[in-house]
């Protein structure tokens, strides 16, 4: 992910793989995959200011219905990303690109399957079926767990190899 320009470090010497991924980081990766297209409009989120590394990425993602705000007109760019939120955004992106998003696998094999938010079930079924997301051990999917930067890098590698072909 780093060598292919999808992700950068948090500084010139640190990647910080175990740090939580942010909402801004995730949409920036998708935006980079798309070739960094210029957004058509201006910020509709109160907390997305011009000139930030993520500004165009957030605008582009919102314009393409890949993301919505977090609350009260905000995007929360520095907010952490849960695993089910990550699955939903990737699901929206894959559907928008015309990729197969039919998930054939149910989540019943995970002990915490009943903790998946209703809005994320189809997305997580697809992500698990496509080999993007797997459990964290001990039979747990951890849908509300925070996605780390290392997990995001792995999930995007899996996405590019298994889905975006």
Residue pairs with C-beta under 8 A, 6 or more apart in sequence:
1 7
1 29
1 152
1 153
1 156
1 157
2 8
2 9
2 15
2 153
5 32
6 29
6 32
6 33
6 153
6 156
7 15
7 25
7 29
7 149
7 152
7 153
9 15
9 16
10 16
10 19
15 149
16 149
17 148
17 149
17 150
17 153
18 148
18 149
18 150
19 148
19 149
20 80
20 81
20 146
20 147
20 148
20 149
21 80
21 81
21 86
21 146
21 147
21 148
21 149
21 151
21 152
22 77
22 78
22 79
22 80
22 81
23 67
23 70
23 75
23 76
23 77
23 78
23 79
23 80
23 81
23 85
24 52
24 53
24 54
24 57
24 58
24 75
24 77
24 78
25 54
25 81
25 149
25 152
26 81
26 86
26 89
26 152
27 54
27 57
27 58
27 60
27 61
27 66
27 67
27 89
28 53
28 54
28 57
29 152
29 156
30 57
30 61
30 66
30 89
30 93
31 37
31 56
31 57
31 60
31 61
32 57
33 156
33 160
33 164
34 60
36 56
36 57
37 60
38 56
38 60
39 56
39 59
39 60
39 63
40 63
41 59
41 63
42 59
43 49
43 50
43 55
43 58
43 59
44 59
44 62
44 73
45 58
45 62
45 69
45 73
45 74
45 75
46 72
46 73
46 74
47 74
47 75
47 76
47 77
48 54
48 55
48 58
48 59
48 75
48 77
49 55
52 77
54 77
58 67
58 75
58 77
61 67
61 89
62 68
62 69
62 75
64 96
65 92
65 96
66 89
66 92
66 93
66 96
67 75
67 89
67 92
69 75
69 76
70 76
70 79
80 146
80 147
81 146
81 147
81 152
82 143
82 144
82 145
82 146
82 147
83 124
83 133
83 141
83 142
83 143
83 144
83 145
83 146
83 147
83 151
84 116
84 117
84 120
84 123
84 124
84 143
84 144
85 120
85 147
86 133
86 147
86 152
86 155
87 120
87 123
87 124
87 126
87 127
87 132
87 133
87 143
88 119
88 120
88 123
90 123
90 127
90 132
90 155
90 159
91 101
91 122
91 123
91 126
91 127
92 123
94 100
94 101
94 126
94 159
94 163
94 164
95 101
97 164
99 163
99 164
100 163
101 122
101 126
102 126
103 122
103 124
103 125
103 126
103 127
103 128
103 129
103 130
104 125
104 129
105 125
105 128
105 129
106 113
106 125
107 113
107 116
107 121
107 124
107 125
107 128
107 141
109 139
110 135
110 139
110 140
110 141
111 138
111 139
111 140
112 139
112 140
112 141
112 142
112 143
113 141
115 143
115 144
116 124
116 141
116 143
117 143
117 144
120 143
124 133
124 141
124 143
127 133
127 155
128 134
128 141
130 158
130 159
130 162
130 163
131 158
131 162
132 155
132 158
132 159
132 162
132 163
133 141
133 155
135 141
135 142
136 142
136 145
147 155
